[in-house]
Amino acid sequence: MADLAPAALRGTAFGWFNLTGGLLLLPASLLFGALYQGAGALAAFGFSAACALAAALLIPTWALRGTRSATPRRGAI
């Protein structure tokens, strides 16, 4: 998060990140519980794995699209 947001807006970026994550945890938990009870553990964990894979594939194409040409900060690995 810190590397994606401008220095002046880092606090705001972290706030929005945690707000959206917190708001989406309840529906995600409800959906997982419904899948677990209705279709079983394999369906619930399979759906979770598919969502994680989709998120991992979207990171390079969406979240990091403007950071590749930027020069690394001093001390960054």
C-alpha positions as a Markdown table, in Angstrom:
| # | Residue | x | y | z |
|---|---|---|---|---|
| 1 | Met | 0.0 | 0.0 | 0.0 |
| 2 | Ala | 2.7 | 2.4 | 1.0 |
| 3 | Asp | 4.5 | 2.1 | -2.4 |
| 4 | Leu | 1.3 | 2.6 | -4.4 |
| 5 | Ala | 0.0 | 5.8 | -2.7 |
| 6 | Pro | 1.5 | 9.3 | -2.9 |
| 7 | Ala | 3.3 | 10.3 | 0.3 |
| 8 | Ala | 0.7 | 12.9 | 1.1 |
| 9 | Leu | -2.2 | 10.4 | 0.8 |
| 10 | Arg | -0.7 | 7.4 | 2.5 |
| 11 | Gly | -2.9 | 7.7 | 5.5 |
| 12 | Thr | -6.0 | 8.0 | 3.4 |
| 13 | Ala | -5.0 | 5.0 | 1.2 |
| 14 | Phe | -4.5 | 2.8 | 4.3 |
| 15 | Gly | -7.8 | 4.0 | 5.7 |
| 16 | Trp | -9.7 | 3.1 | 2.5 |
| 17 | Phe | -7.9 | -0.2 | 2.2 |
| 18 | Asn | -8.9 | -1.2 | 5.7 |
| 19 | Leu | -12.4 | 0.1 | 5.3 |
| 20 | Thr | -13.1 | -1.8 | 2.2 |
| 21 | Gly | -11.5 | -4.9 | 3.5 |
| 22 | Gly | -13.5 | -4.7 | 6.7 |
| 23 | Leu | -16.8 | -4.1 | 4.9 |
| 24 | Leu | -16.3 | -7.0 | 2.6 |
| 25 | Leu | -15.4 | -9.5 | 5.3 |
| 26 | Leu | -19.0 | -10.0 | 6.5 |
| 27 | Pro | -20.5 | -10.8 | 3.1 |
| 28 | Ala | -17.5 | -13.0 | 2.3 |
| 29 | Ser | -17.9 | -15.0 | 5.5 |
| 30 | Leu | -21.7 | -15.3 | 4.9 |
| 31 | Leu | -21.1 | -16.6 | 1.3 |
| 32 | Phe | -18.4 | -19.0 | 2.5 |
| 33 | Gly | -20.8 | -20.3 | 5.3 |
| 34 | Ala | -23.6 | -20.8 | 2.8 |
| 35 | Leu | -21.4 | -22.6 | 0.4 |
| 36 | Tyr | -20.0 | -24.8 | 3.2 |
| 37 | Gln | -23.4 | -25.8 | 4.4 |
| 38 | Gly | -25.1 | -26.1 | 1.1 |
| 39 | Ala | -22.5 | -27.6 | -1.2 |
| 40 | Gly | -19.8 | -28.9 | 1.2 |
| 41 | Ala | -16.3 | -28.0 | 2.2 |
| 42 | Leu | -14.7 | -28.7 | -1.2 |
| 43 | Ala | -17.0 | -26.2 | -2.9 |
| 44 | Ala | -16.4 | -23.5 | -0.2 |
| 45 | Phe | -12.6 | -23.9 | -0.2 |
| 46 | Gly | -12.5 | -24.3 | -4.0 |
| 47 | Phe | -14.4 | -21.1 | -4.5 |
| 48 | Ser | -12.1 | -19.3 | -2.0 |
| 49 | Ala | -9.0 | -20.6 | -3.9 |
| 50 | Ala | -10.5 | -19.4 | -7.2 |
| 51 | Cys | -11.0 | -16.0 | -5.8 |
| 52 | Ala | -7.5 | -15.9 | -4.4 |
| 53 | Leu | -6.1 | -17.0 | -7.8 |
| 54 | Ala | -8.1 | -14.3 | -9.6 |
| 55 | Ala | -6.9 | -11.7 | -7.2 |
| 56 | Ala | -3.3 | -12.8 | -7.7 |
| 57 | Leu | -3.7 | -12.6 | -11.5 |
| 58 | Leu | -5.2 | -9.1 | -11.3 |
| 59 | Ile | -2.5 | -7.6 | -9.1 |
| 60 | Pro | 0.1 | -7.2 | -12.0 |
| 61 | Thr | -2.5 | -6.1 | -14.5 |
| 62 | Trp | -4.4 | -3.6 | -12.3 |
| 63 | Ala | -2.8 | -2.5 | -9.1 |
| 64 | Leu | 0.8 | -2.3 | -10.3 |
| 65 | Arg | 0.3 | -1.0 | -13.8 |
| 66 | Gly | 1.7 | 2.5 | -13.1 |
| 67 | Thr | 4.6 | 1.5 | -10.8 |
| 68 | Arg | 6.8 | -0.5 | -13.3 |
| 69 | Ser | 8.4 | 2.6 | -14.8 |
| 70 | Ala | 8.9 | 4.4 | -11.5 |
| 71 | Thr | 12.4 | 4.4 | -10.1 |
| 72 | Pro | 12.8 | 2.4 | -6.9 |
| 73 | Arg | 13.1 | 4.3 | -3.6 |
| 74 | Arg | 16.4 | 4.5 | -1.9 |
| 75 | Gly | 17.0 | 1.4 | 0.2 |
| 76 | Ala | 14.2 | -0.6 | -1.5 |
| 77 | Ile | 15.1 | -4.1 | -2.6 |
